[in-house]
């Protein structure tokens, strides 16, 4: 927030989250039981926000926020033997929650406001079963790989003055 003859402000934020969860049953392992449940769950949560404001005869404001999330969940079964009296469940999951926001608000006689955001979200959820793995269950073998992504990106440019200019951009990439 500023004021005076010339007000110039800049706000920049960046948030990164790269969780990796790997559950590995190695070669030669022997597992037995009534129910065998093997899971890998990766949660990627991040947010970034920045805002600035201005006032005065000339007001120049710039706000930027950047967010990067890369979430990996993986179950790996090597040349192992799994024997269940009832069920075997292999489950990998990723859940990603990301928000990014930037805002620039001015109020000078001559006002220039710029707000830019970017969010890049990547995820990977896999279950890998080796060619020599032996999975036996009396009832059921369930293999699940699930991904959930919740994301939002917003940019606010609010320029007020006799002569004013506002520019905003928001980029959201999920892949």
N, C-alpha and C positions, 0 to 999 in steps of 0.2 A: 504494500500500500504506500502510495507516495503523494506528494503535492509540491507546490512551489511553481517556479517559472517553467522548468522542464522536469517532468517525472519519467524516469525510465526504470522498468523493473523486468526481471527475468526469473522464472521459476522452472526448475527441472527436476523430475523424479524418475527413477528407474528401479524396477523390482524384477528379480529373477528367482525362479524356483525350479530345481531339477531333481526331483526325487526318483530313485531307482530301487525297486524291491525285486529280488530274485530268490525264489525258493527252489533249491536244487537237490534232487535225490540222485546220488552218484552211482556210477557203475559198480555192480556187485552188491548193492544194498538189497536187503531182504526185509520187507515190512509185512506184518500180519496183524489182524485185528478184526473186530466186528464191523466197524465203519472206519474207513481211512479217508481223511479229508486233508487235502494239501492245497494251500492257497497262497497267493501273492497279491497284495492290495496296495497300490500306490495312490497317494492323495497329493495332488498339486494345487496349492491354494496361494494366490498372490493378488495384491492390488497396488496400484500406483495412482496418486492424484497430486495435482499441483494447481494453484490458482494465484493470481496476482490482481492488483487493482491500481488505478492511478488517478491523478487529478492534477490540476495546474493549467497553465496556458497551453503547454504541449505535453501530451501524455503518450508514452510508448510502452506497450506491454507485450510480453511473450511468455507463454506457458507451454511446457512440454511434459508429457508423461509417456513412459515406455515400459512395456511388460513382456517378459519372456518366461514361458512355462514349458518344460519338457518332462513329462511324466511317463515312467516305464514300469510295468508290472509283468513279471515273467515266471512261469512254472516250467522247470526242466526236469524231465525224467530220463535218466540215462539207461544203461543196460541193467535195470533193477527188476526185482520180483516183488509185486504187491498182491497180497491175497487177503480178501475180505470175506467174512462170514455173511455180510449183508451188502453194503454199498461201498464203492470207491468214487470220490468226488475230487476232480482236479479243476481248480478255478483261478483264473487270473483276472484282475480288474484294475482299471485306472479311473479315477474321478478327478476332474480338473475344474476349478472354480477361479475365474479371473475377472477383475474389473479394472478399467483404466479410465481416468477422467482428467481433463485439463480445461482451465478456464482463464480467460483474460478479460478484464472489465476495465473500461476507461471512463474518463469524465472530464477531459480537458477541452479547451476551446478547439484545439487541433488534436485529434485522437487517432491512434493507430493500435489495434489490438490483434494479436495472433495467438491461436491455440491449436496445438497439434498433438495427436495421440497415436500410438501404435501398439498393437498387441499381437504377438506370435505365440500360438499354442500348438504344441506337438504332443502326441500321446502314442503309446505302444502297449498293447496287451496281448500276450501270446502264451500258449501252452505248447511246449515241444515234448513229444514222446519219442524216445529213441527207437530205432528199428529193432533192437534186440530186447526191448522192454517186455515184461510179462505181467499183464494186469488181469487178475481174476477176481470176480465178485459173484456171490450166490444170486444177487438180484440185479444190480445195475452198476454200470460204469458211466459216470457223467463227466463230460469235459466241456467247460465253459470259458469263454474269453469275452469280457465285457468292457466297454469304455463309455464314460459319460462326460460330457463337456458342457459347462455353463459359462458363458462369457458375455461381457458388455463393454462397449467402448463409446465414450462421449467426449466431444469437444465443444466448448462454449466460447464464442467471441462476441462481446457486447461492447460496442463502441458508440459513445455519445459525444457529440460536440458539434460546433458549427461546421467544421470540415473533419470527416471521420472516415476510417476504413477498418473493416474487420475481415479476418481470414481464418478459417478453421479447416482442419482435416482430421479424419479418423480412419485408421486402417486396422482391420481385424482379420488375421489370417489363422485359420484352423486347419491343420493337416497332419 
